[in-house]
Amino acid sequence: MTPDQLIALLHRHWAQTLAALDAEERAQLLRRVGELGDAVGRGPTRHAAREVGRMLSRLPAQHPVGAALHDAVRYAGQDAGRDLVVDRDRLSDLLGFLSGPPPTAEQILDATRRRLLGAPARGAETALTAVTGAAADDLIRLHHPELGDRYPEFQFLPGTDELRPVVREVNRLLLAGQDPWGTADWWLGGNEWLDGVPADLLDEVPDELILAAARALLEDD
């Protein structure tokens, strides 16, 4: 992960990140990001980014930033000798975010919904078969303020408008019709039980394992 990727990750999930930290951790993160800002143009950008990453890697695996940094954060490798370019505007915005007051519950919810709406999705016109034949809990439908109803792409068999059977089963378990945002967050967020993002693991792990992870969530509740 490059410094730019780390900044982008934090910028996208700043509200959830701040909400996951206590006051001392927030102050430490602010100092570390400040060091990253000071390093831009002076050379040790990679080291400063690594220090930020090390701190954030302690976030739980189900946190969107923690999921990306959970096992290890490495900034060395094939790009190690290259000049690093950091998006100064985004870094400046990030410093402003982190120096402000803790996010409210409404801000966190809004940030979560923006993240979920940013995932690949399709409109009703390209999800016709699934939309027409689906029961309320079969299919996640998220309302976009400008684009209307959106259906996250991971739900469909590749190249078709048919629902994946395992997605239908999990959606029913999680009551997607009643809580589409919560169900989408389960699919698109880090999952400690699976050690990954469920939507990304479709076709990579057995369907039974994904179903077991959803059932484990219900058992915990």
C-alpha positions in Angstrom: 0.0 0.0 0.0 1.4 3.4 -1.0 1.0 6.6 1.1 -1.5 7.8 -1.5 -3.6 4.6 -1.0 -3.4 5.0 2.8 -4.5 8.6 2.6 -7.4 7.7 0.3 -8.5 4.9 2.6 -8.5 7.3 5.6 -10.2 10.0 3.6 -13.0 7.7 2.6 -13.5 6.3 6.1 -12.6 9.2 8.4 -15.8 9.2 10.3 -15.8 5.5 11.1 -12.1 5.7 11.9 -12.5 8.6 14.4 -15.4 6.9 16.0 -13.3 3.7 16.6 -10.6 5.6 18.5 -10.5 7.0 22.0 -9.3 10.6 22.7 -5.7 9.5 23.2 -5.6 7.5 20.0 -7.2 10.3 18.0 -4.5 12.7 19.2 -1.8 10.2 18.3 -3.3 9.6 14.9 -3.5 13.4 14.3 0.2 13.7 15.2 1.1 10.8 12.9 -0.8 12.3 10.0 0.7 15.6 10.7 4.1 13.9 10.4 3.0 12.5 7.1 2.1 16.0 5.9 5.4 17.4 7.1 7.3 14.7 5.2 5.7 15.5 1.8 8.4 16.9 -0.3 11.2 16.1 2.1 11.8 12.5 1.3 10.7 10.2 4.2 7.1 10.0 3.1 7.1 6.2 3.1 8.3 6.0 6.7 5.7 8.4 7.9 2.9 6.5 6.1 4.2 3.3 7.6 3.9 4.7 11.1 0.3 5.8 10.4 -0.4 2.4 9.0 1.0 0.6 12.0 -1.2 2.5 14.3 -4.3 1.9 12.2 -3.5 -1.8 11.8 -4.7 -2.2 15.4 -8.3 -1.4 14.4 -10.6 -4.4 14.4 -10.8 -6.5 11.2 -14.4 -5.6 10.6 -13.6 -1.9 10.5 -13.1 -0.8 6.8 -9.6 0.6 7.5 -8.7 -2.2 9.8 -9.8 -4.8 7.2 -7.3 -3.3 4.7 -4.5 -3.2 7.2 -5.3 -6.2 9.4 -2.6 -8.7 8.8 0.4 -6.5 7.9 1.1 -3.1 6.3 4.0 -3.1 3.8 5.2 -0.1 1.9 8.4 -1.6 0.6 8.7 -3.8 -2.6 8.9 -3.0 -6.3 8.1 0.7 -5.8 10.6 1.2 -2.9 13.1 3.2 -4.9 10.7 5.5 -6.8 9.7 9.0 -6.0 6.4 9.1 -4.1 3.6 11.6 -5.0 1.0 12.4 -2.3 -2.3 14.1 -3.1 -1.7 17.3 -1.1 -5.3 18.4 -1.3 -6.7 15.2 0.1 -4.0 15.1 2.8 -5.0 18.7 3.8 -8.6 17.7 4.0 -7.7 14.7 6.1 -5.8 16.9 8.6 -8.9 19.1 8.8 -11.1 16.1 9.5 -8.9 14.7 12.2 -8.4 18.0 14.0 -12.2 18.6 14.2 -14.7 17.3 16.7 -15.6 13.6 16.9 -18.2 12.6 14.3 -21.9 12.4 15.4 -23.9 9.3 14.9 -25.6 10.9 11.9 -22.2 11.8 10.3 -21.1 8.2 10.8 -24.3 6.8 9.2 -24.0 9.2 6.3 -20.3 8.2 5.8 -21.3 4.6 5.9 -24.1 5.1 3.3 -21.8 7.0 1.0 -19.3 4.2 1.2 -21.9 1.6 0.3 -23.3 3.7 -2.5 -19.8 4.0 -3.9 -19.5 0.2 -4.5 -20.3 -1.2 -8.0 -24.0 -1.4 -8.5 -26.6 -1.4 -11.2 -30.0 0.1 -11.7 -33.3 -1.7 -12.1 -33.1 -1.8 -15.8 -30.1 -4.1 -15.7 -31.4 -6.2 -12.8 -34.8 -6.9 -14.3 -35.0 -10.6 -13.8 -33.8 -10.5 -10.2 -36.0 -7.5 -9.3 -39.1 -9.0 -10.9 -38.8 -12.4 -9.3 -37.3 -11.4 -5.9 -39.1 -11.4 -2.6 -38.5 -8.4 -0.3 -35.6 -10.0 1.6 -33.9 -11.6 -1.4 -32.2 -8.6 -2.9 -30.4 -5.6 -1.4 -31.9 -2.3 -2.8 -30.2 0.9 -1.8 -31.7 4.3 -2.6 -29.3 6.8 -4.2 -30.5 10.4 -3.8 -29.6 11.1 -7.5 -29.6 7.8 -9.2 -32.6 6.2 -7.6 -32.7 2.5 -6.6 -29.3 0.8 -6.8 -28.6 -2.9 -6.6 -25.0 -3.8 -5.4 -23.3 -5.7 -8.2 -21.9 -8.6 -6.2 -25.4 -10.0 -5.8 -25.6 -11.1 -9.4 -24.1 -14.1 -11.2 -21.4 -12.6 -13.5 -22.8 -11.6 -16.9 -26.4 -12.1 -15.9 -29.2 -10.4 -14.1 -29.8 -13.4 -11.9 -29.2 -13.5 -8.2 -26.4 -15.7 -6.8 -28.2 -18.4 -4.7 -25.8 -17.9 -1.7 -26.5 -14.1 -1.8 -30.3 -14.8 -1.7 -29.9 -17.1 1.3 -27.7 -14.7 3.2 -29.9 -11.7 2.4 -32.9 -13.6 3.7 -31.0 -14.4 6.9 -30.1 -10.8 7.4 -33.6 -9.5 6.4 -32.3 -7.4 3.6 -35.8 -6.0 2.9 -36.0 -4.5 6.4 -32.4 -3.5 6.8 -30.8 -3.1 3.3 -28.0 -0.8 4.6 -27.0 -3.2 7.4 -27.1 -6.2 5.0 -25.0 -4.3 2.5 -22.5 -3.3 5.2 -22.2 -7.0 6.2 -21.4 -8.0 2.6 -19.1 -5.0 1.8 -17.3 -4.6 5.2 -14.4 -6.6 6.7 -15.5 -9.8 8.4 -13.4 -11.3 11.1 -15.0 -14.7 10.9 -14.1 -14.9 7.2 -10.9 -12.9 7.5 -12.0 -10.8 4.5 -14.8 -9.0 2.8 -17.7 -11.4 2.1 -18.6 -9.9 -1.3 -14.9 -10.2 -2.4 -14.8 -13.9 -1.3 -17.7 -15.0 -3.5 -16.3 -17.7 -5.9 -13.2 -17.9 -3.8 -14.5 -19.7 -0.7 -17.3 -22.3 -0.4 -20.8 -20.9 -0.2 -21.3 -22.9 3.0 -18.6 -20.9 4.6 -20.2 -17.6 3.8 -23.5 -18.9 5.0 -21.9 -20.0 8.3 -20.4 -16.5 8.8 -23.9 -15.0 8.4 -25.4 -17.5 10.8 -22.6 -16.8 13.3 -23.6 -13.1 13.2 -27.2 -14.0 14.1 -26.0 -16.3 16.9 -23.9 -13.5 18.4 -26.9 -11.3 18.4 
